């Protein structure tokens, strides 16, 4: 008989909603962001307690905490968080701050996707020579200077081809980390639990994408509000309306995009620390096993 953890589903749904509200309200209504964050923490504790008391929770604890799953989730999640945060608002920046057409701005999304594909292909070539954890570390190393280069290009108004090249490098790092991470995750799981482990990993990836985009949007609106004092026109442009923006607003958008790269670049350093820990712990377990 199939058992459905309806209580766990409900708690997880509420947790996701509250966490997204907490991120989306940054710089808009700080009290709402704080209240939603507090609710998120409470719901996390409730779900953690619940998942340890039922036989078949919707998301099992061991599928998040067991080695090396926890490090795969964290590194992959953070890389996708950073990559999608900087990439999602790239067309918006190109259209507004750089004054390009909507069609040209849409092309800017291609470069991360191309890099992502290239990174996956590179991993397939080194699969028999490199360990998965080493490829993950390589991808985490690559994303730090790539985000830094993209942020500097935006801050200094350097030519767009440099920005697109940096975006492609970010995509390569995503392809390396996500593909190697998925391979390591599957190699570390029994066939009987493969589906649930993969589902848990996909859940983390989707959350990372949502949080990254939400945080990026909050940073842009916060910077525009601080520098211009009016975010309504920017919201309308994001919604797809054809509105002419002033020079001051365009500069504020550029500054907002630059601060997104500052935030994600800082987070990328943390991702690099986690990847280094994964490599060290994997090497330690291999050494212990050989002894």
N, C-alpha and C positions, 0 to 999 in steps of 0.2 A: 504494500500500500504506500502510495506517495504521500509524504507529509509536507505541508507548506507552512513555513514559519511566518504566519501573517503578522504576528506581533513584531518580529524582527524587521519585516518589510516596512511596517508602519513607522517604527523608530528610525530606520535608515532614511526613509523618505523625509521625515521631519528634520532629521539631522542635515540632510543635503540642502533643504530649503533654507533653514536657518543660517547655515554656513555661507550660502550664496548671498543672502540678504546682508550678512555681516560684511562681506567684501564689497558688494555693490553700493553700500551706503557710506563707504569711506569718503570723507570730504563732502558729503551731501548732508547727512544727518548723523552726526557722531554718536548721539545717544542711541539711535536705532542700530548702528553698527555694534556698539558695545553690548546692548541688550541681546542682539542676535548671536554675538560671539559667546556670551554667557550661556545662552540656551543651547548652543552647539556643544559646549563643553559638558553640560549636564546630560544631553542626549547621548554623547559619546560614552560617558560613564554608564548610563542606563543600558545602552546596547552591549557594551563590553560585559557587564554583569549578566545580561540576558543570554548572550552567546555561550557563556560558560555553564548555563543551567539547562539548556535544551539539547536534545540528541542531534538534531539536524538544523542548526541555525542557517539563515540565508547566506551569511558570510562567516565561515568558521575562523576561530582565532588562529589555529595553526597554519592556515593558508596565508596569513599575514606575518606571523612572527617566526616561523620556522626558517632556519638557515638553509639555503641562501635567499629564500623567497623575500624576506623583508628588505634585503639590500637591492634586489631586482626591482621591487615595487618602488622603493624610494628613489633610486637613480633614474629609472625610466620616467616616473612621475614628475620629478623635478626638471628633467630635460624637456619633456613635453610642455610642462608649465611655462618654462622660460621661452621655448621656441614659439609656441602659439601666442604667448602674450605679446611678443615683439612683432610677430608676423601678421596678426589679425588686423592691426591698425595701420599697417604699412600702406595699403591703398588709400586710406583716409588721409594719411600724411602726404602722399604723393599728389593727390588731387587738390588738397587745400593749401598746404605750405609751399608746395612746388608748382602749383598752378597747372598741372597736367590734366588731360581729358580723363573721363571715367574709364574709357577703354584702355588707355595707357596705364592708368592706376591699377586696373584689374590684372594686367600682365605681371605686376610686381609680386603677385601671389605664386607665380609659377616657379620662382627660383628656389624657394624652400622645398617645394615638392620634388623638383629635379634633384636637389641635393639629397633629400631623403631617399629617393630611389637609388642614387649613386652610392650612398652609404651602405644600403642593403646589399648592393652588388659587390662592393668592396669586401664586406664581411663574408659573403659566399666564397670569395677567392681565398681568404685567409683562414677559413673555417678549420682546415686540417693542420694548420701551423700555429694558430693562436688559441689560447683559452678564451672562453666567453668573457670571463671577468677582465682579462687584459684588453679586450676590444671595448668593453664598457668603459674602462678607465681611459682609453684613447679618445673615445667620443666625448667624455666629460672634460678632458684636457682641451679638446678642440673647441668646445662651445664657449669657453671663457674668453679667449682672444677674439673669437668671431663676433660675439655680442658686443665686446668692447669696440671693435672696429666699426660695427654698424652704428653704435651710439655716438662715436666721435664723428662719423660721416654726417649724421643728422645734426649734431650740435654745431658743427662748423660749416654746414651747407656745402659739403664736398659733392662732386658729381655723382649722379644716381647710379652709374655702373658700378662704382665702388660699394654702394649700399647693396645692390643686387648680388654682387660677388660675396659679400659678407653673409647675406641671407642664404645663399647656396651652401656656404660652409656650415652655417647653423644647421641646415637640412642634413648635411652629411653626418654631423655629430648625432642628430636624431636617428638617422638610419642605422648607424653603428650601434648605438646604445639600445634602441628598441628591439632590433633584430637579434642581437646577441643576448639581450635580456630574456626574450621570449624563448630562445633556444636553451638557455641555462635553466629557466623555470621548468620547461618540459622535461629536461634531462634529470631534474632533481625531484620529480614527482612520479608516483606510481600511476600506472594506466588507469586504475580504478578511480583515482581522484583528479585525473587530468582535466576533465571538463570543469570542475568546480574551481580548481586552481587557476585555470586560464580565465574563467569568468571573473574571479576576484581581481586578477591582474587588469583585465579590461575595464573593470569598474574603477580601479585606481587611475588608469589612464584617462578615462572620461572625466573624472572629477578634476584631475590636474588641468585638463584643457579648459574646463568651465571656470575654474578658479583663476587660471592665468589670464583669460580674456576679461573676466570680471575685474580683476585687480588692475589690468592695463587701462580699462575704461575709466575706473575710478581715479587713477593717477592723472589721466588726461584732463578729465573734468575738474579735478581739484586744482591743477596748475592753471587752467584757463580761468577758473573762478578767482584764484588768488591774483592773477595778473590783469585780468580784464574786468572781472566782477559780474559777468553775464555769460551763462553757459547755454542759454536757450537756443541760440543760433547754432552752436556746435552740436547740440543734441539733434536739431532738425537736419543738419547735414549728415550726421551718422545714420539717421532714419531714412535717408535717401532723397531728401528735398534739395532742390537746386537753389541754393542761397549764396549770395555774394558775401564774403567775409572780409573784414578790414585787415590792414597790415598788422595791427597789434594782436588781433585774434590769431592770425596765421603764425606769428612769432610764438604766441603762447602754445599753440598746438605743437610746434616744433620743439619747444622746451619740454612739453609734456611727454612727447615721444622719447626725447633724450633721457628724461627721468625714468621712463619705463626701462630703458636699457641699463641705467644705473641699478635699479632694483633687481632686475633679472640677472645682471652680471654678478651682483653680490650673492644672489641665491646660487648661481652656477658654481661659485667657489665652494659653497657648502656641498653641492652635488659632487664636486671633485673629491672632497674629503670622504664622503660616503663610498665612492667608488674605490678609493685607495684602501679603505677599511675592508671592503669586499675582497680585494686582491690579497691583502695580508691574511685575512682569516681563511681564505681558500687555500693559500700556500701553507698556512699552519696546519690545517686539517690534512692536507696531502702528506706533509712531513710526518705527522702523528700516525697516519695510516700506514706509511712505509715502514715505520719503526715497529 
